């Protein structure tokens, strides 16, 4: 237990940057860190207030029908789903792509203890979000139900155990993919493809979730019993809080902790061997010297960056998913028709897609433009391109290269990933939605400009907020401030494109929308020039100051 305590203590310090925050000597860095911390707190508070307002809006109606406890069940199910989706991305990186694995294996610590520390690290990453989703509705329930103050004791005990099952499920998927890929030569390729397939299946499954739940509820005596059939822990959690039932809380804890313990016992045996196999490399024994190819400096840099990118399954799966989903949507619309795709969005359990679907119906000719913009906003490899170098950054900086060439190499990866996808998907969308020639051109041009802006902007953000002292790639790709801001930047740009396109067509009822799309394209060009100028001046100075 003492070893586990030490590992957890070090993981928390390294992952959350506590040491750097407390021991930073530079005043400017201290101000920067405090500002970031306060901004995060403000964001958490704002989201919490939004959830409270949403809960207050629906709690009265639930109370009238005697289903007040459904607000607790909904919060529990949402937090469970959130934990699962985020853990699917994080599990492989935390369990199998950690730089400290070899160091830990050299210590007199059992592999089971190391696995337990990694699993608890995953838990700690989820607790903030689970609490954020669960506590505000619980407070609203407490205010409306008039229950005892003991309610909060049950609530905080429940929050501790909510993420256990989704994390175990995500870890099992990570273990299965890693186990299969570890037995093959092209481990990373198999791992990347496998993870992307799993994510696509999960996303497609979420479109069908409402239908499955409705079928179960129709064959149950009540909504509560129907959900109990689908996911029993949610029922026991809700019953424990609503009725302050110690028996239900005990059942919920057992439902959660037993699979977690069984997982640790079973997979502790293969944890070490899988990690070791993933670190193996293979060389051809029948290598023959043939003609050697040369390349330009920038071409060689882009090739090197592509190799680095595809060598990290965490990096790939967390940054390429946007264009993968868009490609799936393009193929689906080509096979089933554009109307079918939007109908599926309307039936999705995702409220954002439900709101977007009727708007897309009104502007069918511009639906592909909006969908492509959405995918591009989620695809930003440059938001982590500098940080991913980590302690090896000195190698890049000591090479006889100009800074602008290094930047071009990193930006080129994102652009070369996006532009071919934009062209191919636009062709499929054009056939499915019967786009006119001019709309087809806009569908290619505006997403291409957006892709360039996201690529350059992501690199600039990473230079302002680098994270080089990481132990797991998850910390860089998923948890770093630069990656979060990069995704937010893409989302903001996409929202601007969506609202301008829909607003002009709907509010102003202007038939010649091509003029306004031209204005959007011009604005994107001006933003690209502005960001490139900042990158060339301020960006190069920031890069030269970096120390790995």
C-alpha positions in Angstrom: 0.0 0.0 0.0 2.9 2.4 0.7 4.2 1.8 -2.9 0.8 2.6 -4.3 0.6 5.8 -2.2 4.0 7.0 -3.4 3.1 6.3 -7.0 -0.2 8.1 -6.8 1.5 11.1 -5.1 4.1 11.4 -7.8 1.5 10.9 -10.6 -0.7 13.7 -9.2 2.3 16.0 -8.9 3.5 15.3 -12.5 0.2 15.1 -14.2 -1.4 18.2 -12.7 1.8 20.3 -12.6 1.5 21.0 -8.8 5.2 21.2 -8.3 5.6 23.7 -11.1 2.7 25.7 -9.9 4.0 26.0 -6.3 7.8 26.3 -7.0 7.7 28.6 -10.0 10.2 31.4 -9.5 9.4 33.6 -12.5 6.8 36.3 -11.6 5.4 36.4 -15.1 5.0 32.6 -15.1 3.3 32.8 -11.7 0.9 35.4 -12.9 0.2 33.2 -16.0 -0.4 30.1 -13.9 -2.7 31.9 -11.5 -4.6 33.4 -14.4 -5.0 30.0 -16.0 -6.2 28.5 -12.7 -8.7 31.3 -12.2 -10.0 30.9 -15.8 -10.5 27.2 -15.2 -12.4 27.9 -12.0 -14.6 30.4 -13.8 -15.2 27.9 -16.6 -16.2 25.2 -14.1 -18.5 27.6 -12.2 -20.1 28.7 -15.4 -20.8 25.2 -16.6 -22.1 24.3 -13.1 -24.6 27.2 -13.2 -25.8 26.2 -16.7 -26.5 22.7 -15.4 -28.3 24.1 -12.4 -30.5 26.3 -14.6 -31.2 23.4 -16.9 -32.1 21.2 -13.9 -34.4 23.9 -12.5 -36.2 24.1 -15.8 -37.2 20.4 -15.9 -37.5 19.6 -12.2 -41.0 21.1 -11.9 -42.4 18.9 -14.7 -40.7 15.8 -13.3 -42.2 16.5 -9.9 -45.7 16.8 -11.3 -45.6 13.3 -12.7 -43.9 11.8 -9.6 -40.5 11.3 -11.4 -38.4 13.8 -9.4 -35.7 11.2 -8.8 -35.2 10.9 -12.6 -33.1 14.0 -12.4 -30.6 12.0 -10.3 -30.7 9.1 -12.6 -30.2 11.3 -15.6 -27.1 12.9 -14.0 -25.7 9.5 -13.1 -26.2 8.1 -16.6 -24.7 11.2 -18.3 -21.6 11.2 -16.0 -21.2 7.4 -16.7 -21.3 8.0 -20.5 -19.0 10.9 -20.2 -16.5 8.9 -18.2 -16.6 6.0 -20.7 -16.2 8.2 -23.8 -13.3 10.2 -22.3 -11.6 7.1 -20.9 -11.7 5.3 -24.3 -9.4 8.0 -25.5 -7.3 8.2 -22.4 -6.9 4.6 -21.3 -4.5 3.4 -23.9 -2.2 6.4 -23.4 -2.2 6.2 -19.6 -1.8 2.4 -19.4 0.5 1.7 -22.4 2.1 4.8 -23.7 3.6 6.2 -20.5 7.3 7.3 -20.7 7.8 6.2 -17.1 7.0 2.5 -17.7 10.6 1.3 -17.9 11.6 3.3 -14.8 8.7 1.9 -12.8 9.5 -1.7 -14.0 13.1 -1.3 -12.7 11.8 -0.6 -9.2 10.9 -3.3 -6.7 7.2 -2.8 -7.3 4.7 -5.4 -8.4 3.1 -4.9 -11.8 -0.3 -5.1 -10.2 0.5 -2.1 -8.0 1.6 -0.1 -11.1 -1.6 -1.1 -12.9 -3.6 0.0 -9.9 -1.9 3.4 -9.8 -2.6 3.9 -13.5 -6.2 3.0 -13.1 -6.6 5.3 -10.1 -5.0 8.0 -12.2 -7.7 7.5 -14.8 -10.3 7.7 -12.0 -8.9 11.0 -10.7 -9.0 12.5 -14.2 -12.7 11.7 -14.4 -13.8 12.8 -10.9 -13.9 16.5 -11.8 -16.2 15.9 -14.7 -18.4 13.4 -12.8 -18.8 15.9 -9.9 -19.5 18.7 -12.4 -22.3 16.7 -14.0 -23.7 15.1 -10.9 -23.6 17.7 -8.1 -25.6 20.6 -9.6 -28.7 18.4 -10.4 -28.3 16.8 -6.9 -28.5 20.2 -5.3 -31.6 21.1 -7.2 -33.2 17.8 -6.2 -32.3 18.4 -2.5 -33.9 21.9 -2.7 -37.1 20.5 -4.2 -37.5 17.2 -2.4 -36.9 18.5 1.2 -34.8 15.4 2.0 -32.3 15.0 4.9 -28.8 16.5 4.9 -27.6 12.9 5.0 -28.4 13.0 1.3 -25.1 14.7 0.6 -23.1 11.9 2.4 -24.7 9.4 0.1 -24.1 11.6 -2.9 -20.3 12.0 -2.3 -19.9 8.3 -1.6 -21.7 7.6 -4.8 -19.6 10.0 -6.8 -16.5 8.0 -5.7 -17.8 4.8 -7.4 -19.6 6.2 -10.4 -16.6 6.1 -12.8 -15.4 2.6 -11.9 -17.5 0.6 -14.3 -17.0 2.9 -17.4 -13.3 3.1 -16.7 -13.1 -0.7 -16.5 -15.0 -1.0 -19.8 -12.6 1.5 -21.5 -9.6 -0.2 -20.0 -10.7 -3.6 -21.3 -11.0 -2.2 -24.8 -7.5 -0.7 -24.4 -6.1 -4.0 -23.2 -7.8 -5.9 -26.1 -6.5 -3.5 -28.7 -3.0 -3.4 -27.2 -2.9 -7.2 -26.7 -3.7 -7.8 -30.4 -1.4 -5.1 -31.7 1.5 -6.2 -29.5 1.6 -9.6 -31.3 2.0 -7.9 -34.7 4.9 -6.1 -36.4 3.0 -3.0 -37.3 1.8 -2.4 -33.7 0.9 1.3 -33.9 -0.9 1.0 -37.2 -3.1 -1.8 -35.9 -3.7 0.1 -32.6 -4.6 3.3 -34.5 -7.1 1.5 -36.8 -8.6 -0.6 -34.0 -9.1 2.5 -31.8 -10.7 4.5 -34.6 -13.0 1.6 -35.4 -14.1 1.4 -31.8 -14.8 5.1 -31.6 -16.8 5.1 -34.8 -18.8 2.2 -33.5 -19.5 4.0 -30.3 -20.6 7.2 -32.1 -22.8 5.3 -34.5 -24.2 3.3 -31.5 -25.1 6.6 -29.8 -27.4 7.4 -32.7 -29.3 4.3 -32.0 -29.3 4.6 -28.2 -32.7 6.4 -28.0 -34.4 3.6 -29.9 -32.9 0.9 -27.7 -33.9 2.7 -24.5 -37.5 3.3 -25.8 -37.9 -0.4 -26.7 -36.7 -1.4 -23.2 -39.0 1.1 -21.4 -42.0 0.1 -23.5 -41.6 -3.4 -22.2 -41.1 -2.3 -18.6 -43.6 -1.3 -15.9 -42.0 2.1 -15.5 -39.2 4.3 -16.7 -37.2 3.6 -13.6 -37.5 -0.2 -14.1 -36.7 0.1 -17.7 -33.4 1.9 -17.0 -32.7 -0.6 -14.2 -32.8 -3.3 -16.9 -30.3 -1.4 -19.0 -27.9 -0.3 -16.3 -28.6 -1.6 -12.8 -26.0 0.6 -11.0 -27.9 3.7 -12.0 -31.1 2.4 -10.3 -29.3 1.5 -7.1 -27.5 4.9 -7.1 -30.8 6.8 -7.6 -32.7 4.7 -5.0 -29.9 5.2 -2.4 -30.1 9.0 -2.8 -33.9 9.3 -3.2 -34.8 7.0 -0.3 -31.5 7.3 1.7 -31.3 3.5 1.4 -28.2 2.0 2.8 -29.0 -1.3 1.2 -29.2 0.2 -2.3 -26.0 2.2 -1.7 -24.3 -1.1 -0.7 -25.5 -2.8 -3.9 -24.3 0.1 -6.0 -20.9 0.0 -4.4 -20.6 -3.8 -4.9 -21.8 -3.4 -8.5 -19.0 -0.9 -9.1 -16.1 -2.2 -7.1 -16.3 -5.9 -7.8 -15.6 -5.6 -11.6 -12.8 -3.1 -10.8 -11.1 -5.6 -8.5 -11.6 -8.5 -10.9 -10.1 -6.4 -13.7 -7.0 -5.6 -11.6 -6.5 -9.2 -10.6 -6.9 -10.6 -14.2 -5.0 -8.0 -16.2 -2.2 -7.4 -13.8 -0.6 -10.6 -15.2 -0.5 -9.4 -18.7 0.1 -5.6 -18.1 3.9 -5.9 -18.1 4.2 -8.3 -21.0 1.9 -6.2 -23.3 3.9 -3.0 -22.5 7.2 -4.8 -23.2 5.9 -6.1 -26.5 4.6 -2.7 -27.6 8.2 -1.4 -27.1 9.7 -4.1 -29.4 10.9 -3.2 -32.9 11.5 -5.4 -35.9 14.1 -5.2 -38.6 14.2 -7.0 -41.9 16.8 -9.8 -42.0 16.9 -9.8 -45.8 17.5 -6.1 -46.3 19.0 -5.3 -49.7 20.6 -2.0 -50.8 18.7 -0.5 -53.7 18.4 3.0 -55.0 18.3 5.7 -52.3 15.9 8.6 -52.6 16.6 12.2 -51.7 14.1 14.8 -50.6 13.9 18.5 -50.1 14.5 19.9 -46.6 10.9 20.8 -46.0 9.7 17.5 -47.6 12.0 15.6 -45.2 10.7 17.5 -42.2 7.1 16.8 -43.1 7.9 13.1 -43.6 9.6 13.0 -40.2 6.6 14.7 -38.6 4.2 12.2 -40.2 6.3 9.4 -38.8 6.2 10.9 -35.4 2.5 11.5 -35.6 1.5 8.0 -36.7 3.9 6.5 -34.2 1.6 7.6 -31.3 -1.8 6.0 -31.2 -2.9 8.5 -28.5 -1.9 11.4 -30.7 -3.7 10.0 -33.8 -6.9 8.9 -32.2 -7.4 12.2 -30.3 -6.8 14.5 -33.3 -8.0 12.6 -36.4 -11.4 11.6 -35.1 -13.1 14.7 -36.5 -12.2 14.0 -40.2 -12.9 10.3 -39.7 -16.5 11.1 -38.5 -17.0 13.4 -41.5 -15.8 10.7 -43.9 -18.2 8.3 -42.3 -21.0 10.9 -42.7 -20.0 11.4 -46.4 -20.0 7.7 -47.2 -23.4 7.3 -45.4 -24.9 10.2 -47.3 -23.6 8.8 -50.6 -25.1 5.4 -49.9 -28.3 6.4 -48.1 -28.8 10.0 -49.3 -28.4 13.4 -47.7 -31.9 13.3 -46.2 -31.1 10.1 -44.4 -28.0 11.6 -42.8 -29.8 14.6 -41.4 -32.7 12.4 -40.2 -30.2 10.3 -38.2 -28.8 13.5 -36.7 -32.3 14.5 -35.6 -32.8 11.2 -33.9 -29.4 11.3 -32.1 -29.2 11.4 -28.3 -26.8 14.4 -28.7 -28.8 17.6 -28.1 -26.4 19.7 -30.2 -27.0 17.4 -33.3 -30.8 17.5 -32.6 -30.7 21.3 -32.8 -28.5 21.4 -35.8 -30.5 18.9 -37.9 -33.6 21.1 -38.6 -31.3 24.0 -39.5 -29.4 21.8 -42.0 -32.8 20.8 -43.5 -33.4 24.5 -44.3 -30.0 24.9 -46.0 -29.5 21.5 -47.6 -27.1 22.9 -50.3 -24.8 24.2 -47.5 -25.1 21.2 -45.1 -21.9 19.6 -46.4 -20.0 22.9 -45.8 -21.2 23.0 -42.2 -20.5 19.3 -41.6 -17.0 19.6 -43.0 -16.3 22.7 -40.9 -17.4 20.8 -37.8 -14.9 18.0 -38.5 -12.1 20.4 -39.3 -12.7 22.2 -36.0 -12.0 18.9 -34.2 -8.8 18.2 -36.1 -5.8 20.1 -34.9 -2.5 18.2 -34.7 -0.5 21.4 -34.3 -2.1 22.2 -30.9 0.3 19.6 -29.4 3.0 19.6 -32.1 5.6 21.4 -30.0 4.7 19.8 -26.7 4.9 16.3 -28.1 8.6 16.7 -28.6 9.1 16.8 -24.8 12.6 16.3 -23.7 13.7 15.6 -27.3 13.0 19.2 -28.3 16.7 20.0 -28.0 17.5 17.7 -30.9 15.2 19.7 -33.1 16.5 23.0 -31.9 20.2 22.0 -32.3 19.6 20.8 -35.9 20.8 23.2 -38.8 17.2 24.2 -39.5 15.5 27.5 -39.7 12.6 28.0 -37.3 10.2 28.7 -40.1 11.0 25.3 -41.7 10.3 23.5 -38.4 7.0 25.3 -38.3 6.1 24.4 -41.9 6.9 20.8 -41.2 4.5 20.7 -38.3 1.8 22.7 -40.0 2.1 20.6 -43.1 1.0 17.4 -41.3 -2.4 18.9 -40.3 -2.9 20.5 -43.7 -2.0 17.3 -45.7 -4.3 15.3 -43.4 -7.2 17.7 -44.0 -7.1 18.9 -47.6 -7.3 15.5 -49.3 -10.1 14.5 -47.0 -11.9 17.7 -47.8 -11.7 17.1 -51.5 -12.8 13.5 -51.4 -15.6 14.1 -48.9 -16.8 17.1 -50.8 -17.1 15.0 -54.0 -19.2 12.4 -52.1 -21.3 15.1 -50.5 -21.8 16.8 -53.8 -23.3 13.6 -55.3 -25.4 12.9 -52.2 -26.8 16.4 -51.8 -26.9 17.2 -55.5 -24.8 20.4 -55.0 -24.5 23.0 -57.7 -21.1 23.7 -59.1 -20.7 27.0 -57.3 -21.8 25.4 -53.9 -19.4 22.5 -54.5 -16.6 25.1 -55.0 -17.5 26.8 -51.7 -17.7 23.4 -50.0 -14.0 22.9 -50.9 -12.7 26.5 -50.6 -14.0 27.6 -47.2 -13.1 24.3 -45.3 -9.7 24.5 -46.9 -9.1 28.0 -45.7 -10.5 27.0 -42.3 -8.0 24.0 -42.2 -5.1 26.4 -42.9 -6.2 28.8 -40.2 -6.7 26.0 -37.6 -3.3 24.5 -38.4 -1.4 27.8 -38.1 -3.4 28.9 -35.1 -3.0 25.6 -33.2 0.8 25.9 -33.5 0.8 29.5 -32.3 -1.4 28.5 -29.3 1.0 25.6 -28.4 4.0 28.0 -28.5 2.2 30.3 -26.0 1.2 27.3 -23.7 3.8 24.6 -24.1 4.0 21.5 -21.9 7.3 19.7 -22.3 7.6 18.0 -18.9 5.1 15.2 -19.5 5.3 11.5 -18.6 2.3 10.3 -20.7 1.3 11.6 -24.2 -2.3 11.8 -22.8 -1.1 14.8 -20.7 -0.1 16.6 -23.9 -2.8 15.6 -26.4 -5.8 15.5 -24.1 -5.1 17.4 -20.9 -2.8 20.3 -21.8 -4.1 23.8 -22.0 -2.9 24.3 -25.6 -4.8 21.3 -26.9 -8.0 22.4 -25.1 -7.7 26.0 -26.5 -6.9 24.6 -30.0 -10.1 22.6 -30.0 -12.1 25.5 -28.6 -10.6 27.8 -31.3 -11.8 25.3 -34.0 -15.2 25.2 -32.4 -15.5 29.0 -32.3 -14.5 29.3 -35.9 -17.0 26.6 -36.9 -19.8 28.3 -35.0 -19.0 31.6 -36.7 -19.2 29.9 -40.1 -22.5 28.1 -39.2 -24.3 31.2 -37.9 -23.2 33.5 -40.7 -24.2 30.9 -43.3 -27.6 30.1 -41.7 -28.3 33.6 -40.5 -27.8 35.2 -43.9 -30.0 32.6 -45.6 -32.7 32.7 -42.9 -32.8 36.1 -41.3 -31.9 38.3 -44.3 -33.5 36.0 -46.9 -30.8 37.0 -49.4 -30.8 34.9 -52.5 -27.3 35.7 -53.7 -25.6 34.1 -50.7 -22.4 33.6 -52.8 -21.5 37.2 -52.1 -21.6 36.6 -48.4 -19.7 33.3 -48.6 -17.1 35.3 -50.5 -16.9 37.7 -47.6 -16.4 34.7 -45.2 -13.6 33.4 -47.4 -12.0 36.9 -47.4 -12.2 37.1 -43.6 -10.6 33.7 -43.3 -7.8 34.8 -45.6 -7.2 37.9 -43.6 -7.1 35.9 -40.3 -4.6 33.5 -41.9 -2.3 36.4 -42.9 -2.6 37.9 -39.4 -1.9 34.6 -37.6 1.0 33.8 -39.9 2.5 37.2 -39.2 2.2 36.7 -35.4 3.7 33.2 -35.8 6.7 34.6 -37.8 7.5 37.3 -35.3 6.3 36.4 -31.8 6.1 32.7 -32.5 9.8 32.3 -33.5 10.8 34.2 -30.3 8.7 31.9 -28.1 10.2 28.9 -29.8 13.8 30.1 -29.3 13.1 30.6 -25.6 11.8 27.0 -25.1 14.0 24.7 -22.9 13.3 20.9 -22.9 
